[in-house]
Structures are given as structure tokens and as C-alpha cells.
Amino acid sequence: MPDSIASEHAAGERASWFKVITAVSDWWGKGVFVFLTASILLLGIGRFSFSANGTGLSAWSVSRTTFFFLVDLETSALVP
């Protein structure tokens, strides 16, 4: 392959990876927003139990997990 074609191919691969990374980042950000909204809703209703043995979710557990996902999103945005 001539150098110009190879460089165009490499640029195309970089562009496609950029699109994938952007799509994943957008999806991740929307998920963080949904779970932040869920933690706000749980503040109003308290603990949500799944079964009689006490397994469930609280606003604290959802917001704590969401915070770490948000930190991960922001950290990955810093990586070139």
C-alpha cells in the first residue's frame, strides 16, 4: 500500500475509534444522569426493598455508586 493510502486508512481508523469512544462516553453520561435522578427519587421514598430479607437500594448506595461512575467518566475524558 502506498504511504498516502496507508495514512488515510490509519486516519479513518482513528476517526472510527473516536466515534466509538464518543458514543460510549455519551451513553455513560446519560446513565450517570439517570442514576442521579433515581437517587434523588429515593431520597423521597427511603429504602426500596427487593425481598423480605432486606435486600434493597437506598439513596445513599445509589448516589455513592453514581459518584464513582461520574469520577470514572471525568477521568476517562482526561485521557487523550
C-alpha positions as a LaTeX table, in Angstrom:
\begin{tabular}{lrrr}
\hline
Residue & $x$ (\AA) & $y$ (\AA) & $z$ (\AA) \\
\hline
Met1 & 0.00 & 0.00 & 0.00 \\
Pro2 & 1.37 & 3.42 & $-0.83$ \\
Asp3 & 2.06 & 5.71 & 2.12 \\
Ser4 & $-0.79$ & 8.10 & 1.31 \\
Ile5 & $-3.36$ & 5.28 & 1.26 \\
Ala6 & $-1.94$ & 3.80 & 4.47 \\
Ser7 & $-2.10$ & 7.16 & 6.22 \\
Glu8 & $-5.69$ & 7.70 & 5.01 \\
His9 & $-6.61$ & 4.24 & 6.31 \\
Ala10 & $-4.99$ & 4.99 & 9.70 \\
Ala11 & $-6.82$ & 8.32 & 9.87 \\
Gly12 & $-10.10$ & 6.53 & 9.09 \\
Glu13 & $-9.48$ & 4.02 & 11.87 \\
Arg14 & $-8.72$ & 6.83 & 14.33 \\
Ala15 & $-11.93$ & 8.62 & 13.29 \\
Ser16 & $-14.00$ & 5.45 & 13.77 \\
Trp17 & $-12.45$ & 4.85 & 17.22 \\
Phe18 & $-13.15$ & 8.47 & 18.11 \\
Lys19 & $-16.81$ & 7.95 & 17.18 \\
Val20 & $-16.99$ & 4.81 & 19.32 \\
Ile21 & $-15.35$ & 6.48 & 22.31 \\
Thr22 & $-17.65$ & 9.49 & 21.94 \\
Ala23 & $-20.73$ & 7.27 & 21.74 \\
Val24 & $-19.69$ & 5.28 & 24.84 \\
Ser25 & $-18.93$ & 8.47 & 26.72 \\
Asp26 & $-22.33$ & 9.95 & 25.81 \\
Trp27 & $-24.09$ & 6.73 & 26.84 \\
Trp28 & $-22.15$ & 6.64 & 30.11 \\
Gly29 & $-23.07$ & 10.26 & 30.85 \\
Lys30 & $-26.76$ & 9.57 & 30.23 \\
Gly31 & $-26.58$ & 6.58 & 32.57 \\
Val32 & $-25.00$ & 8.72 & 35.29 \\
Phe33 & $-27.83$ & 11.25 & 34.87 \\
Val34 & $-30.48$ & 8.52 & 35.15 \\
Phe35 & $-28.96$ & 7.12 & 38.34 \\
Leu36 & $-28.54$ & 10.56 & 39.89 \\
Thr37 & $-32.23$ & 11.11 & 39.21 \\
Ala38 & $-33.00$ & 7.73 & 40.79 \\
Ser39 & $-31.05$ & 8.63 & 43.92 \\
Ile40 & $-32.99$ & 11.90 & 44.21 \\
Leu41 & $-36.26$ & 9.99 & 43.90 \\
Leu42 & $-35.09$ & 7.52 & 46.55 \\
Leu43 & $-34.46$ & 10.43 & 48.91 \\
Gly44 & $-38.21$ & 10.99 & 48.88 \\
Ile45 & $-39.29$ & 7.39 & 49.41 \\
Gly46 & $-36.47$ & 6.00 & 51.54 \\
Arg47 & $-35.18$ & 2.46 & 51.18 \\
Phe48 & $-36.55$ & 0.30 & 48.37 \\
Ser49 & $-36.59$ & $-3.39$ & 49.35 \\
Phe50 & $-36.49$ & $-6.20$ & 46.82 \\
Ser51 & $-37.33$ & $-9.05$ & 49.16 \\
Ala52 & $-38.35$ & $-9.85$ & 52.73 \\
Asn53 & $-34.74$ & $-10.45$ & 53.83 \\
Gly54 & $-33.90$ & $-6.74$ & 53.47 \\
Thr55 & $-32.09$ & $-6.71$ & 50.15 \\
Gly56 & $-32.68$ & $-3.37$ & 48.51 \\
Leu57 & $-31.44$ & 0.06 & 47.48 \\
Ser58 & $-31.15$ & 3.29 & 49.35 \\
Ala59 & $-30.45$ & 6.82 & 48.12 \\
Trp60 & $-27.00$ & 6.57 & 49.72 \\
Ser61 & $-25.99$ & 3.39 & 47.87 \\
Val62 & $-27.22$ & 4.65 & 44.50 \\
Ser63 & $-25.65$ & 8.11 & 44.85 \\
Arg64 & $-22.34$ & 6.67 & 46.11 \\
Thr65 & $-22.10$ & 4.30 & 43.16 \\
Thr66 & $-23.14$ & 7.04 & 40.74 \\
Phe67 & $-20.47$ & 9.34 & 42.14 \\
Phe68 & $-17.74$ & 6.81 & 41.40 \\
Phe69 & $-19.11$ & 6.25 & 37.89 \\
Leu70 & $-19.07$ & 10.05 & 37.39 \\
Val71 & $-15.47$ & 10.23 & 38.58 \\
Asp72 & $-14.59$ & 7.44 & 36.16 \\
Leu73 & $-16.32$ & 9.31 & 33.31 \\
Glu74 & $-14.47$ & 12.53 & 34.08 \\
Thr75 & $-11.15$ & 10.71 & 34.45 \\
Ser76 & $-11.58$ & 8.95 & 31.11 \\
Ala77 & $-12.34$ & 12.31 & 29.48 \\
Leu78 & $-8.86$ & 13.49 & 30.53 \\
Val79 & $-7.11$ & 10.65 & 28.67 \\
Pro80 & $-6.24$ & 11.72 & 25.11 \\
\hline
\end{tabular}
